[in-house]
Amino acid sequence: MSKMFSDLNKKKITYGIIILFIMSALLIHLMNVPIFSLNIHGELSESFKTVDELKQKADIIVEADVVKANSIKYNNVVFTLSDVVIKKTYKGHLQNNEYIKILETGGVYNNIEHTFEGQKTLKRQEKAILFLKKYVGPVTKDQAYTVLGVYQGKFNLDSSGNIVSKNLEYTTQLDLITNKNELNLE
């Protein structure tokens, strides 16, 4: 009799593990959690070495909080379209608490994180200072902006105003900036 209970317990444990595995896989898929990473290398069509170059070329410069980020695929390239709320405008016509869309190359699509030169796209609840230009193109019909230099005009911030994300593959003056005050925007 105890052998029958032992066999029954083993079956319950086995079925429990199988169900847990299936539910975990389903949850990972539904939440689009990256389980692989694909990094693309390439040359920037426009590159910046200094903050002054970014300032001159930017249509707008803002500090913003990311509210939502959705990745899409267009012509076999992954893009992320993020909704951000403006917290402060340093250049341009945007008002505090106004929402805009940011289009970036890369993002998480079908559980694969696509990055360009190791740079991740904006994620929900992140804060960043962004040097932006108005987007013109076919990827989105929405009015959107793109980051200058693909990633060079994006400075992710922690709660203290320190820059938390850098491109470690190249070293320019931009990569040496560690705090938003070093951007000399005010």
ZANU-75178 format. One record per residue (C-alpha): residue number from 1; residue in one letter; y, z, x. Coordinates in nm, 4 decimals. Layout:
<atoms>
NUM, A, Y, Z, X
...
</atoms>
This chain:
<atoms>
1, M, 0.0000, 0.0000, 0.0000
2, S, 0.2438, 0.0848, 0.2815
3, K, 0.1649, -0.2505, 0.4470
4, M, 0.2657, -0.4246, 0.1223
5, F, 0.5990, -0.2365, 0.1205
6, S, 0.6484, -0.3169, 0.4882
7, D, 0.5899, -0.6896, 0.4255
8, L, 0.8220, -0.6752, 0.1239
9, N, 1.0963, -0.5090, 0.3316
10, K, 1.0607, -0.7728, 0.6055
11, K, 1.1009, -1.0484, 0.3456
12, K, 1.4091, -0.8783, 0.1979
13, I, 1.5645, -0.8432, 0.5418
14, T, 1.4846, -1.2053, 0.6290
15, Y, 1.6306, -1.3346, 0.3006
16, G, 1.9341, -1.1107, 0.3466
17, I, 1.9989, -1.2515, 0.6938
18, I, 1.9589, -1.6097, 0.5687
19, I, 2.1980, -1.5494, 0.2782
20, L, 2.4490, -1.3792, 0.5102
21, F, 2.4321, -1.6733, 0.7519
22, I, 2.4836, -1.9293, 0.4732
23, M, 2.7747, -1.7334, 0.3242
24, S, 2.9366, -1.6967, 0.6675
25, A, 2.9061, -2.0700, 0.7352
26, L, 3.0512, -2.1505, 0.3928
27, L, 3.3419, -1.9096, 0.4445
28, I, 3.4203, -2.0555, 0.7880
29, H, 3.4195, -2.4053, 0.6386
30, L, 3.6345, -2.3148, 0.3365
31, M, 3.8902, -2.1227, 0.5418
32, N, 3.9042, -2.4074, 0.7976
33, V, 3.8529, -2.1636, 1.0851
34, P, 3.8386, -2.3574, 1.4122
35, I, 3.4965, -2.3434, 1.5718
36, F, 3.5634, -2.6230, 1.8220
37, S, 3.8738, -2.7295, 2.0104
38, L, 3.9747, -3.0808, 2.1106
39, N, 4.2604, -3.1143, 2.3596
40, I, 4.4349, -3.4503, 2.3994
41, H, 4.6283, -3.5417, 2.7133
42, G, 4.9001, -3.8006, 2.7257
43, E, 5.2515, -3.8861, 2.8286
44, L, 5.5462, -3.7805, 2.6187
45, S, 5.7558, -4.0695, 2.4915
46, E, 6.0581, -3.8457, 2.5450
47, S, 6.0529, -3.5490, 2.7791
48, F, 6.2968, -3.2673, 2.8484
49, K, 6.3429, -3.0520, 3.1564
50, T, 6.6260, -2.8202, 3.0499
51, V, 6.7523, -2.6361, 2.7442
52, D, 7.0799, -2.8280, 2.7715
53, E, 6.8905, -3.1573, 2.7329
54, L, 6.7183, -3.0191, 2.4211
55, K, 7.0496, -2.8937, 2.2783
56, Q, 7.2179, -3.2312, 2.3247
57, K, 6.9369, -3.4300, 2.1610
58, A, 6.8541, -3.1922, 1.8711
59, D, 6.9779, -3.2696, 1.5196
60, I, 6.9221, -2.9054, 1.4316
61, I, 6.8288, -2.5881, 1.6191
62, V, 6.6893, -2.3016, 1.4129
63, E, 6.5008, -1.9767, 1.4279
64, A, 6.2394, -1.9901, 1.1535
65, D, 5.9366, -1.8165, 1.0046
66, V, 5.6295, -2.0226, 0.9167
67, V, 5.5338, -1.9786, 0.5510
68, K, 5.2550, -2.2352, 0.5201
69, A, 5.0798, -2.4887, 0.7437
70, N, 4.8464, -2.7661, 0.6267
71, S, 4.6718, -3.0179, 0.8510
72, I, 4.6128, -3.3773, 0.7457
73, K, 4.4575, -3.6822, 0.9065
74, Y, 4.6544, -4.0064, 0.9217
75, N, 4.5131, -4.3141, 1.1016
76, N, 4.2539, -4.0940, 1.2764
77, V, 4.5213, -3.8602, 1.4154
78, V, 4.5541, -3.4998, 1.2988
79, F, 4.8997, -3.3737, 1.2020
80, T, 5.0213, -3.0411, 1.0664
81, L, 5.2951, -3.0213, 0.8049
82, S, 5.4424, -2.6706, 0.8002
83, D, 5.6837, -2.5110, 0.5563
84, V, 5.9284, -2.2842, 0.7368
85, V, 6.2116, -2.0651, 0.6156
86, I, 6.5306, -2.0666, 0.8213
87, K, 6.6325, -1.7261, 0.9563
88, K, 6.9204, -1.8469, 1.1726
89, T, 7.0835, -2.1844, 1.2397
90, Y, 7.2242, -2.2497, 1.5877
91, K, 7.3047, -2.6182, 1.5341
92, G, 7.3155, -2.8263, 1.2179
93, H, 7.3854, -2.7795, 0.8496
94, L, 7.0917, -2.5665, 0.7315
95, Q, 7.1457, -2.2327, 0.5597
96, N, 6.9603, -1.9047, 0.6069
97, N, 6.6608, -1.8765, 0.3685
98, E, 6.6495, -2.2553, 0.3223
99, Y, 6.3029, -2.4143, 0.3466
100, I, 6.2266, -2.7224, 0.5547
101, K, 5.9098, -2.9044, 0.6638
102, I, 5.8024, -2.9483, 1.0255
103, L, 5.5594, -3.2268, 1.1222
104, E, 5.3592, -3.1745, 1.4420
105, T, 5.0804, -3.3641, 1.6139
106, G, 4.7574, -3.1625, 1.6072
107, G, 4.6229, -2.8768, 1.3971
108, V, 4.2971, -2.7502, 1.2518
109, Y, 4.1122, -3.0191, 1.0572
110, N, 3.7463, -2.9880, 0.9490
111, N, 3.7088, -2.6735, 1.1616
112, I, 3.8190, -2.8512, 1.4798
113, E, 4.1462, -2.7483, 1.6420
114, H, 4.3279, -3.0529, 1.7797
115, T, 4.5879, -2.9765, 2.0488
116, F, 4.8149, -3.1918, 2.2636
117, E, 4.8382, -3.0726, 2.6249
118, G, 4.6907, -2.7396, 2.5135
119, Q, 4.9737, -2.6680, 2.2697
120, K, 4.8789, -2.5343, 1.9272
121, T, 5.0731, -2.6203, 1.6142
122, L, 5.2718, -2.3678, 1.4142
123, K, 5.0627, -2.1196, 1.2182
124, R, 5.1400, -1.9163, 0.9066
125, Q, 5.3421, -1.5984, 0.9762
126, E, 5.4573, -1.7133, 1.3218
127, K, 5.8222, -1.7076, 1.4273
128, A, 5.9787, -1.9724, 1.6489
129, I, 6.3007, -2.1213, 1.7762
130, L, 6.2819, -2.4947, 1.7113
131, F, 6.4808, -2.7860, 1.8518
132, L, 6.4314, -3.0519, 1.5854
133, K, 6.5090, -3.4097, 1.4937
134, K, 6.4744, -3.5712, 1.1536
135, Y, 6.1361, -3.7388, 1.1043
136, V, 6.1216, -4.1060, 1.0127
137, G, 5.7756, -4.2535, 0.9640
138, P, 5.4719, -4.3012, 0.7435
139, V, 5.2789, -3.9735, 0.7891
140, T, 5.4646, -3.7866, 0.5145
141, K, 5.6907, -3.8936, 0.2313
142, D, 5.8562, -3.5495, 0.2359
143, Q, 6.1794, -3.4974, 0.4238
144, A, 6.0617, -3.3400, 0.7481
145, Y, 6.1610, -3.2687, 1.1060
146, T, 5.9691, -3.3020, 1.4327
147, V, 5.9879, -3.0862, 1.7439
148, L, 6.1677, -3.2509, 2.0348
149, G, 5.9330, -3.3388, 2.3197
150, V, 5.6297, -3.2793, 2.0926
151, Y, 5.6069, -2.9137, 2.2037
152, Q, 5.8905, -2.8719, 2.4556
153, G, 6.1416, -2.7850, 2.1841
154, K, 5.9237, -2.5110, 2.0330
155, F, 5.9491, -2.1497, 2.1465
156, N, 5.7141, -1.9152, 1.9587
157, L, 5.8471, -1.5596, 1.9383
158, D, 5.6979, -1.2137, 1.9118
159, S, 5.8729, -0.9396, 1.7125
160, S, 6.0893, -0.8477, 2.0155
161, G, 6.2196, -1.2010, 2.0684
162, N, 5.9934, -1.2707, 2.3660
163, I, 5.8428, -1.6153, 2.4002
164, V, 5.4661, -1.5973, 2.3519
165, S, 5.3446, -1.9550, 2.3868
166, K, 5.3943, -2.1706, 2.6928
167, N, 5.2520, -2.4864, 2.8423
168, L, 5.0851, -2.3656, 3.1594
169, E, 4.9798, -2.7134, 3.2749
170, Y, 5.3328, -2.8170, 3.3752
171, T, 5.6203, -2.6181, 3.5148
172, T, 5.9760, -2.7069, 3.4225
173, Q, 6.2791, -2.4899, 3.3601
174, L, 6.1656, -2.4716, 2.9969
175, D, 5.8348, -2.3083, 3.0956
176, L, 6.0138, -2.0299, 3.2832
177, I, 6.1991, -1.9035, 2.9736
178, T, 6.0540, -1.5714, 2.8577
179, N, 6.3074, -1.4475, 2.5998
180, K, 6.5107, -1.6197, 2.3272
181, N, 6.8347, -1.4911, 2.4843
182, E, 6.7618, -1.7110, 2.7879
183, L, 6.8055, -2.0158, 2.5625
184, N, 7.1815, -1.9357, 2.5473
185, L, 7.2140, -2.0531, 2.1889
186, E, 7.4977, -1.8209, 2.0917
</atoms>
